[in-house]
């Protein structure tokens, strides 16, 4: 079993944001969605839905950001 940084995706009310991604990153999101679907048994119909949890995970684990946030 692959150890992914993301778990099942929760269904929250989203805020609409438009982002342009390089094609290689979009292909990586598609591949990640396929692997995540196999690992969790939960289909990821739209790979773009992975972006928010990935950014959340990144921010939550960024020690420099946490330190700067505490000191501000």
Backbone as a ProteinNet text record, in pm:
[ID]
protein_1_A
[PRIMARY]
XXXXXXXXXXXXXXXXXXXXXXXXXXXXXXXXXXXXXXXXXXXXXXXXXXXXXXXXXXXXXXXXXXXXXXXX
[TERTIARY]
84	0	88.8	55.2	128.6	89.7	186	159.2	144.6	19.4	-8	-25.5	2.6	-13.4	-158.7	-243.1	-384.9	-466.4	-573.3	-669.4	-795	-907.9	-1033.9	-1066.4	-1126.4	-1160.1	-1298.6	-1306	-1435.3	-1508.9	-1639.9	-1722.5	-1767.5	-1697.6	-1730.6	-1783.3	-1845.8	-1891.8	-1769.5	-1742	-1620.1	-1632.3	-1517.8	-1506.3	-1445.2	-1503.8	-1458.9	-1331.3	-1227.5	-1100.3	-1057.3	-1008.4	-959.2	-806.8	-748.8	-604.5	-560.9	-449.6	-391.1	-277.5	-279.5	-176.8	-97.2	30.1	106.2	50.8	56.6	4	65.2	192.6	256.5	197	165	102.8	-38.5	-110.6	-245.3	-239	-142.1	-125.4	-92.6	-9.6	22.4	-101.7	-186.8	-311	-401.4	-409.4	-490.3	-434.6	-303.5	-241.1	-262	-246.2	-265.3	-409.7	-505.5	-647.4	-674	-613.1	-631.6	-575.3	-456.4	-395	-475	-516	-594.9	-727.3	-789.6	-914.4	-894.3	-783.7	-754.8	-726.8	-650.9	-611	-728	-817.9	-926.9	-1057.9	-1068.9	-1194.3	-1299.3	-1258.1	-1348.6	-1307.8	-1397.6	-1365.3	-1343.8	-1240.5	-1215.1	-1248.1	-1369.8	-1416.6	-1344.2	-1308.4	-1243.7	-1109.9	-1000.4	-868.9	-846.4	-914.6	-900.2	-943.7	-1027.5	-1072.3	-958.1	-847.7	-731.5	-650.5	-664.8	-580.2	-598.5	-720.7	-744.4	-688.3	-716.1	-657.7	-505.1	-448.7	-302.8	-245.1	-307.1	-260.1	-278.9	-393.3	-416.9	-309.8	-278.9	-177	-40.1	-9	118	129	26	27.6	34	-40.2	-42.4	92	172.9	301.2	421.2	396.8	505.1	545.5	656.5	700.9	735.9	796.8	831.9	708.7	603.9	479	418.1	415.1	356.9	431.9	563.5	645.3	619.3	616.5	591.4	452	357.4	219.5	208.1	276.5	272.5	337.2	441.1	514.4	451.4	351	288.8	169.1
-117.6	0	124.4	219.4	345.2	437.7	507.9	603.1	742	782.3	913.5	1015.6	1140.7	1246.2	1286.4	1255.7	1289.2	1166.5	1188.3	1082.9	1109.7	1051.7	1076.2	1225.7	1269.4	1410.3	1437.4	1537.6	1574.5	1666.2	1664.3	1745.8	1869.8	1980.8	2108	2203.5	2311.4	2413.9	2489.8	2484.9	2544.5	2694	2756.7	2893.7	2882.7	2947.9	2936.3	3017	2950	3012.6	2957.5	3044.9	3001	2999.2	2885.3	2867.6	2804.1	2851.9	2788.3	2698.8	2573.8	2476.5	2435.7	2408.5	2352.2	2212.6	2174.1	2042.6	1927.3	1935.7	1826.8	1814.2	1926	1920.7	1864.1	1899.6	1844.3	1692.8	1644.8	1499.3	1433.6	1499.5	1446	1440.8	1541.8	1540.7	1424.8	1400.7	1289	1156.6	1139.6	1016.5	1002.4	1112.8	1109.3	1069.8	1127.3	1095.7	947.2	890.7	748.1	662.7	696.3	619.8	637.2	760.7	787.3	710.5	704.2	628.8	481.2	425.9	284.7	264.2	356.2	342	358.4	452.5	483.1	415.2	367.8	309.3	415.4	541.6	653.5	717	715	769.9	920	968.3	1111.7	1146	1199.1	1226.1	1343.2	1443.1	1562.9	1584.3	1560.5	1577.3	1717.7	1818	1954.3	1961.8	1868.9	1866.2	1830.8	1782.9	1750.2	1873.1	1980.5	2097.4	2156.9	2178.7	2240.2	2155.2	2023.3	1944.1	1939.8	1942.9	1943.4	2073.4	2184.9	2313.3	2319	2269.9	2265.9	2183.6	2067.6	1980.3	2048.2	2112.7	2183	2291.7	2373.3	2481.6	2425.7	2319.8	2260.6	2202.5	2162.5	2099	2189.4	2314.9	2409.7	2476.1	2431.2	2481.1	2629.4	2672.1	2813	2902.1	2858.4	2934.6	2938.2	2824.4	2818.7	2910.1	2909.9	2994.4	3141.7	3178	3317.2	3361	3271.7	3303.8	3327.3	3243.9	3260.4	3391.8	3433.5	3553	3681.9	3671.6	3794.3	3838.5
0	0	0	-84.2	-95.8	17.6	74.1	182.1	120.8	96.8	40.5	152	123.6	223	240.1	143.6	152.9	187.2	260.2	288.9	209.1	251	181.2	176.9	69.2	49.6	107.4	197.4	254.9	158.9	167.5	78.9	154.7	135.9	198.3	93	141.7	48.7	-2.1	-131.5	-185.2	-212.9	-224.9	-273.5	-412.3	-508	-646.7	-668.9	-720.5	-754.4	-889.7	-975.4	-1105.1	-1101.8	-1140.9	-1138.1	-1269.9	-1323.4	-1441.3	-1396.3	-1442.4	-1406.2	-1529.7	-1510.3	-1622	-1655.8	-1781.6	-1820.7	-1740.5	-1708.8	-1634.5	-1494.3	-1431.4	-1299.7	-1309.1	-1413	-1431.7	-1449.7	-1526.8	-1543.8	-1409.7	-1329.5	-1196.6	-1107.7	-1115.2	-1037	-1078.9	-1208.2	-1258.5	-1205.7	-1213.4	-1163.6	-1013	-939.7	-794.7	-761.5	-834.7	-812.9	-835.3	-937.8	-966.1	-852.7	-804.9	-695.8	-567.5	-537.7	-417.7	-421.4	-537.2	-552.1	-520	-569.4	-540.1	-392	-331.4	-191.5	-94.5	-123.1	-29.6	-66	-189.4	-234.7	-264.2	-262.5	-287.5	-420.5	-517.1	-648.6	-641.1	-708.7	-721.3	-865.8	-885.5	-1020.9	-1085.3	-1005.1	-1057.6	-987.1	-1055.2	-992.9	-935	-987	-934.3	-788.2	-745.3	-605.5	-510.6	-563.9	-480.4	-442.7	-519.6	-499.3	-360.3	-316.9	-185.3	-71.6	-66.2	41.8	37.1	-83.1	-94	-38.2	-70.9	-19.7	131.6	180.7	325.5	395.5	340.3	398.8	397.1	286.6	275.5	381.9	396.8	494.9	636.3	662.6	797	837.9	740.9	773.9	747.8	712.9	686.5	818.1	875.4	1005.6	1000.8	892.9	878.3	880.4	811.5	811.3	949.8	1017.6	1151.4	1248	1239	1326.3	1296.7	1168.9	1131.3	1173.5	1161.4	1199.7	1349.3	1428.9	1574.4	1617.4	1546.7	1587.8	1535.4	1450.8	1398.2	1479.6
[MASK]
++++++++++++++++++++++++++++++++++++++++++++++++++++++++++++++++++++++++

